[in-house]
C-alpha cells in the first residue's frame, strides 16, 4: 500500500509518499519560520495563504522524486486536526480533491497521533504498550498507549504547552522565533549556579503540569536583572533546566504508575538534546528503554501523517463523501484500530 501524506496543521507544509513495503519514497518540507519571525509567533492568515502557495508544487515535487504516478497512490492521508482551521482546510481540501480525482480513499489524521507514531519510522521501535510524552508548541501530554488509537491521557499541561513556553520566554528575552532551538543553544553558555527556577507542580500528586508560572518567573527575573548577554544566557539555562527537570520527574512518576518498561518521546520539543539526555539517563537508571524519532521527524512532517494514514486505511477506515477539520480534537477521542 502506498500513501501520500499531507501535513498543514500550522506553519510547515509537509508532503511525503510512504510505501508499506519499501518505506519512505520521497518527502518535502517547507517551513514558514522566516514568514512569522517578525511577529514572534504564527499568524494564522499568513500561514493559510502560504500553504495554498506551496502545497501543489510540493506534491508535484514529491511525486516526481518518487517516480510515482497518480494511479500508483493507494490512499491519501491529511492532517484533519488539531491545528489552525485555515491551515487544516488547505490540506484537507487538496487531499480530498486528489482522492476524488485519483479514485482512491482518503483519511483525516490526528496530528498528535502522527507525532506519537513517528518513532515507528525508526529501525528500533517500541512494542505496545508504552508511555508516550508528547511535547510540542501546542501540546504537552503524557499518554498511556495500549493500542493504535487507544490512548488515555494521564497527564497534561494545564496552561502553556512546553513549546509555547519556550517561544514566549525567547520573546521576553528579545530572541527570535521559534524559541526552542535558540534557548537551547544559548543555555550552553549559561552559568549553572546563578539562578534556580521553580519546578512547577512537582511536589503535588498527579501527572499534570503547568508552565505559565515559570514563564512569569522568567519575566520577573529578566526585568529585575542587568539584562546583559550573560544574564540572558544564564536565564536560558535556568529555564531549560526547570522544564527538563519537570518533564523528567513527571515521566518517572508516570512510568511507575503504569508499570511500563518503554517510554516514547515525540513532538517538536523532543528534539531538545538536554531533554533527551535526561530521559535516557532516567531510562538507564531504571533499566527501561526510551524511543524517539530522528530530529527531522520531531517537527511537523508529511511522513508521520502518511504512516498513520497507512495504518488506519489498512484497518478499513476512510473518509465518507465529505470531510471535516477539527481544530480542537482530543487525542483520547480516536478509535482503536489494533496493534502494530
N, C-alpha and C positions, 0 to 999 in steps of 0.2 A: 504494500500500500504506500502511495506517495502523496504527501500532504504539502500544500502551500500554506505557510503560516504568515499572518499579518498582525503586527503589533502597533497600535496607535493610541495607547491609553493616555499618554501625557506629552512628553517633549522629545520622544525618539520615534522615528519611523523605522520599524524593523520588519524585514521580509526574509523568508527562508523557505527552502524546499528540503523536506526530510523524508527519506526513504526507509521503510521498515527493515529492509534487508541490507542496504548499502550505507545507511546512516545519513549524515548531512551531505547534501549535494552542492548547495550554494547558499550564501546568505549575504545580506547587505544591511547596513545600519546607518541612518543619518541622524545625527544629534543636533538639537536646536539650542545648545548651550549658548553659543555666541548671540543668538537671537534674543534670548531672555536675560543675558548677563547684566545689561544696563538697568534692568528693573529689579534685580535682586531675587527673582523668582519667576515662575512660569506665568505668562499672560495667556489665559485660555483662548481668546480670539486669535491671537497671533499663532498659537500652537496649531489650532484647527486649520487656518489658512496655509500654513507651511506643510501640513500633512497632505492637503489637497495638491500642492505643487509637487511633492516628492514621491507620492505613493506609486503612481503608474510607471514613471521612469525606473523606480527601484524594482518593481515587479518584472518589468521588461529585462532589466539587467540580470536579475537572478535567474530568470527563465533561460536567458542566453548562456550564462555561465554554467548552468546545469545541463545544457544541451537538451532541454525538455520542451516538448510541445504540449499545448493545452489538453489534447486527448490522452496524455500520459499522467495527468494530475487526477488522482482518485478522490480527493477531497480538499476542502479549503477550511482552515481554522482562522478565526479572527478574534481579537480581544473584544468581548462584549461588556466588560466592566471588571472591577470598579475603575473609575478614572474620570477624566473631563468629558462631559457629554458631547461637546462638539467634536473633540478628537476621536472619541469612540465611534461616533456616527460616520466619520470618514472611512475608517477601516471596515466597519460593518457594511456600509453601503457598497463599497468596492468589492468586498469579499462575497456578498450575496449576489451582486450583479455578475461577477465572474462565474459563480457557481451555476446561476441560471443559464448563462451563455455557454459554458463548457459542459453543461449537463452532468454535473457531479454534486454530491452532497456537501453541505457546509455545516459548521458548528460554531456557536459562540462560546468562547473560553473565558473562564475566570482568570484575571490577570495574576492573582496571587497563587492560584493553583499552578500556573505556568512557572512561577518562581520556585514553588515548593518542589516541583518535579525536575527542575533544571539539573540537580546533581545526578539524575538518572542518565544524563548525557555523557557522563564520565565512565571510564573503564571500571573504576572502583565504586560500586553502587551500594546503597544501603538496602537492607531487607526490611520488610514490614514485620511488626510495627516499629515506629520510631518517633522520637520527639523532634519537632521542627521549630527553629527560631527563624521567623521571617521578619527581616528588618529592612525597611525601605523609606523613601521620602514620605509616604503616606500611611504606612502601617508598621506596627511593632506587635507581633503576635507570637505566642507560644502555643503550638498546635500538637495535639495528640493524634497521630496518624495511624489508623489501623487498616485502611484500605484506600484505594484510589477513589476519591470522592467522599470518603468517610472521615471527616475532620472535626475534631472537638477543640474549640478554643478554650484553653485552660488558663491563659494569662494574656493581658494586652495592656498597652499604654492607655491611661485614662484621659490623656490630653494630647500633647505633641508626640508625633512619631519620632523615632531616633533621627532619621534623615532630615526631618523638618527642624529638629533641634540643632543639628549641625549647620543647616543653612541659615537659621536665624542668628546663631552665635557668630557665624562668619560675618554676617551683615552688621552686627553690633560692633565688631572689631574692624570694620572697614575693608573686609576682604571680599573677593569676588564670589560669584555663584557658578557652580554648586559648591557648598561649603565643605562637604565631607572630605574630599581629597586634599583641599587646601589646608584645613585644620590639621589633618593627619600629618601632612608634610611639615607644617610649621611646628607641630608638637615635638618633632625630633630635636629642635633647637631649644626647647623649654627646660627650665630648671625643674628638677624632680621634687624639690623640697620647699618651694616658695609658697605655693598655695595648696590647700586641702579643701576641695569642694565636697558638698554633701552627696551621699549615695541615696537617692530618693526611695522611700518605701521599703528598704531592705530589712528594716527592723520590725516591719509589720508582717503578720502571717499572710499567706497567699502568694500568688504569682503575678498580680497586676503591677504595672509600673507607671511612673509619672516623670515627665521631663520638663514641664513648664516652670517648676520652681527652680530647677537647676539653671535654666535659661535666665531667670530673673537674678539668680545669684551671680551669674557671669556679668550681667549688665551692671549690677551694683559694684562689683569688684573693678570692672573696667572704668566706670565713671569716677571712682574714688582713687584711681591709680595715676601714675605719671604718664600713662598712655604711650610709653616708648615701644620700640620694636621688640625689645627683650621681654617687656611685660606682656605684649601681645602673644609672644611665643609661650611664655610661662602660663598664661591663661588657657591657651590652646591645649597645652599638655595636661593641665589640671582638669579641664573639661572632658577631654577624651578619656582620661583615666577614670573619671567618675562614671561616664557612660559605660565603658567597658566593664568596670567592676560591677555595676548594677546588673548588666545583662548576664555576666558570668554567674553571679550569685543566684539570680532567678533561674538560670538554666540548671545549675547544680540542684536547686530545690525541686525543680520540675522533674529532673531525671530520678531523683529519689522518690518522688511521689508516684511516678508512673512505673518505675522499676525497669525502664528500658535501658538497653545497652548501646543504643545508637542515637547520635544527635546529628541532625541536618541543619545547616545554617545557609540561608539563601536570601536574595534581595540585594538591592544596591549597596547597603551598608555592610553586607557580608564580605565585600572586597577589602574592608579595613584590616590592615595587617596586624594591628595590635589586638583587635578583637579575635581574629583567627588564632593568633599566638596564644592568647589566654584560654580560649576554648580547647585548643589542642592540649595545653598543659592540664586543664581540668580533666579531659578525657584520659590522658596518660596516667594521671594520679589515681583515677577510679577504674582503670582497666576497661575503658569504654572506647568506642570508635566515633570519630567526627567526620562528616562528609560535607563538602561544599563544591559549588561549580567553579570552573576556571573564571578568572576576572571578567572576561568579555560576556559571560553568561550571568553575571551578577546583576548587571544593569538590564534595563528592558531590551528585549530582543525578539526577533521573529522565530528563532529556533525553538525556544521553550513553548511558544504557542503552537507551533507545528507538532511538536512531540505530544503535548497534552491533547491536541486535536486528534492525533493518530489513535491514542488510547480510547478516547470517547467515541470516535467514529467506528472503531473496531468493535466496541461494545454495543453498537446499534443505535447510538444517539445521533440525531441530526436535526437541523432546523426544520420548522414547518414552512408554510407558504410565506410568512412574513419574517421579521427579525426584530429583536429587542435589544437595546443597550441599557445597562443598569449602572449608573454612576455610583450608587451605594449598594453593594452586593455582599452580604455576609458570607464568608468562606464556609461556614457551617451549614449553609442552605443547599449546598451542592448534593447531587445524587451520587450514591455509591455505584461504581462501575466494576469493581473487582480488585484483584491483586495485580502486582506487577508481573 
